[in-house]
Amino acid sequence: MARKPGKPTDMYYHGQISVDSQHGVIVGAMADYADLEDHKSLPGLLERVQNNLTDHGLVIEEILADSKYNTITTIEACQQQGITAFMQNPSGYKREREGFTFDEAANAYQCSQGATLAYKGKQANRDYFKYMYRSSAADCANCPIRSQCITGKSKVKKITHSSGKALYDLMDDRLQTNYGRRMLAKRKGIVEPVIGNLMHHNGMKKVYGRGLAAADKHVLLASASFNLKKWLRYGATKPLRKAASAGIERTASVVNCLRGAILDMRHYYALIFLRRLTWLQL
């Protein structure tokens, strides 16, 4: 069960796709339960993509993803596989705290007015811990900038940061480079048009089957049809013209192109699509 904005609580699936940044070809696709956060689907999607690319002697070197995929677990998984990730840090991320300096040796924050915010423990949150730091009421009682620093009825200053702050800092360093900014700017132009095409022209708005396996096949078939149409549009122009000039029936030439595309893709869902093409008398 999942809740979607503007929709009633119901059983939903979400489709996860990976798109080649150079040609806009879908290189991996899967379905998952919609109540799962996107970052939990990323390891499975990367595994599928790598399996598809291995047959062609290719490896994943870089990935682009939005902030929903950016967690400590996914960053560590990318590092272990030698993948350079470009993912916007979570909205709550702050590299620096204005007026405070973190002392790693003492594991404490130092206030600009000389007060110390000592470590007070940690709290579990998703796949990481929140480290909590707090000042003393005595230090803040007569502070000249107390009204600017502490809001509400609180008598102390509280600061938290993630156990993965070091990883988020490295990601921030990467995104601040010229190359990192260009990569982030490219993401929407690569993925969003493909998602829109799948939704409006390839039947991805609704799954006509029960269970995750049926939803997975639905996403794979939609992705296969997208790739085949792209191949026919850009890769099969000359063969089709040659076939027409030779007097071969156009329908037969299209069927031959589809057959060649399926064999050339060497994709694990090719057999599924072949069954759907039996009516064309392959």
N, C-alpha and C positions, 0 to 999 in steps of 0.2 A: 504494500500500500504506500502511496506517495501523495504528497500535496503539491500541486502545481499552481502558480500564480494565475488567478482568474478562472481556475477549473476546480470542479469538486474533487474531494478525496476519492481516489480510485486506484485500480491496478494499472501502473504505467511501466514502460521500459524506456531507457534512453539509449540511443545509438552513439557509439564512439567510433570516430574515423580518424585516420591519419592520412595526410595529403602530401605528396611530393611537392616541394616548394618551387621546383623549376618548371615542371610541366602540368601541375595540377591533377595528377593521377592519384587515385585512392590506392594506397599501398597496404592498408590494413583497416579492418572494420570488425566490429563486434557489438553485441547488445548486452545490456546489463540491467539489473533492477534499478528503477528510478529513485528508490529511497536511499541508494548508496551515493556517497559523494563522489565527484568526478575523479579525485585523486586516487581512490581505491581501485578504479578501473584501469589506471595508467599502466601498471606492471603487466597486466594481461594483454593490453593493446600493444605494448612494446614487444612482447614476446611474439605475437602474431606477425607484426611488421618485420621483425628480424628473421623469422622463419620464411616469410615470403621473399625477402631480399637475398637470403643465403643462396638460393638456387641460381641467382644471377651474379654471385660473387661480390655482393654489395653489403655494406654494414651501415648502421646508424651512427652518424658522427655528431649531429646536432638536432635538437628538437625545439620547437616553439610551442608554447602553451600559455593559457591565461592563468590568472592567480588561483583559480579553483583547483588547479593541479599542483600548486606549489605547497608542498609540505616537507617536513624534515625527511620523512621516509622516502618520498619520491626523489628529492635531491641526492640523498645517499645512494639510492638505487641507480641513478644516472651516473654518479661518480664511480661506482663499482663496475659498471659496464663500459666505462670510458666514453660516456656521452656528455657533450656540452649542452646544458639546458639553458634556455632563455625564457624565464617565467616571471611575470610581475609578482613582486612580493605581496603578501597579504595586506589588506587595508590598514590593519592595526600596527604594522611594522614601523618602528622609528629607529633610525640609526643612532641619533644623538638625542639626549634630553637637555633642552636648553636650561642652563644654569646648574647642571649636574655633570660630574665626571665620574666614570666608573673606575674603581681601583681593583684590578684583577687579583692582585696579591692578597688584599684584605677581603675580597669578595663583598664590597660595599660601595655605595655611591657617596660622593662628597658634594655637599651643597656649596654654592658660591659664597654663602655667609659663614661657612666653616662647620656646619652641622654634618653629622654622619648618618646615613641611612643604612642600618645594619640588615644583614640577611635574616629573614624570619621564616624561611621554609619554602616549600614548593607545593604546587597544586596541579593535579593531572588534568590535561585538556587535549582531547583528540589523541594525536600520536606524539605529543610532547608535554613538557612540564612548564608551568609558569613559575619563575623564581620571584619571590616577593621580598621587597625591601621597604623598611619603614623607619622614619625618624622618631625621636622621643618628643613627648608633649612639652617637656621642659625647654628643649632647644628651640621649638617653634613658637613658644608662648610670647616672647618679646622680639621676635624677628621683625625687622623693619619692612620686609617685603612679604609678610605673611599673607596679606589679602590678595596678592598677585599669584601666590604659589598654591595656597590651599583654598578649595572651594567648599561651600556648604557648611555643615556643622562639624566637620572633622577637625580634630586637634593636631593631627600629625600628617606628614607628607608620605604618600605611598607611591611606589614605583614597581612595576613588574616588567620582566622581559622573558622572552622564550628561551628554553634550553638550547634551541637551535639558532640563536642569534648570530653566532659566528658564521653559520652556513648562509643565513639571509644576508649578512654583510658581504660575503663573497659574491652572492648573486647580485647585490646592489652595485658592487664594483664593476661587475661584468656588464650590467645594463647601462651604466653611466658612460661606457665607452661609445665612440661613434658607431662602431660595428654593432654593439648591443642595441642602440637606439634604432638603427636601421632594421634590425631583425624584428624588434617588437612592432615596428610600423608595418612590416610585411605580413604579420600574422593574420590580421583581419581580411586583407585582400586575398589571402591564399585559401583559408578555411571557410569563411562565411559564405562566399558564392557557391561553393560545393554543397554546403549544408542546405542552402536555399534551393538549389537544383534538386537535391534528393527529396526534399520535403514536397515541392510543388510539381515535379515532373517524374519522379521515380517511386511514388507510393510509400513514402516514409512517414506520412502523417498518422497512419493507423496500421496495426499489426493484425493480419487476418489469420490468427493461429493461437494456440494455447501453449503456455509455458515458455521458459527462457530459450530452449533449443529452437522452437519455432520462430521466436523473435530474432534470434541470431541468424537463422537462415534468411529471414526477411531482409535484414540489414545487408547481408552478404550479396543477395541477389540484386538489391537496389544498387549497391556499389559496383557489382559486375556490369549491370546494364549501363551505368554512368561511364565506366571505363570503355566499354565496347562502343558506345556512341561517340566518345572522344576519339577512339582509334579510327572509326569509320570516317569521322569528320576530317581528321588531320593526317591519318596514316594510310588510308586506303583510296585516296583520290585517283592516283595514277592507275592502280590495278583495275578499278571500276571502269575507267575510261578505255583502257586497253580491251577489257572484256566486251564493252559495248561496240567498239570499233570492229572487233572480230566477229560480231554478229551473235554473240552468246546472250542468251536471255538474261535480262537484268536481275530477275529473281534468283536465278541460279548463281550469278556472280556475287550477290549479297550473301547468299548462304555460304559460298566458298570463303568469302572474307570473314564471316563470323567464325567459321571453322578454323581458319588460320589464326584469327585473333585469340581464340580459346587455347589453341595449342601453344601459341607463342607466349601467352601470359604465364603459363605453367603455374597457375594459381590453384590452391586447394579446393576452391569452389567451382572449378571448371566442369567437373562431372555433374554437379547439380544443374548447371546451366545447359549441359548437353541433353539432359533428360527433357528440359523444357523446350528444346529445339527439335525434338523428334518429329513433330508435326510438319516440319519443313523437309522431311525425308533426307536427312543428312546421310 
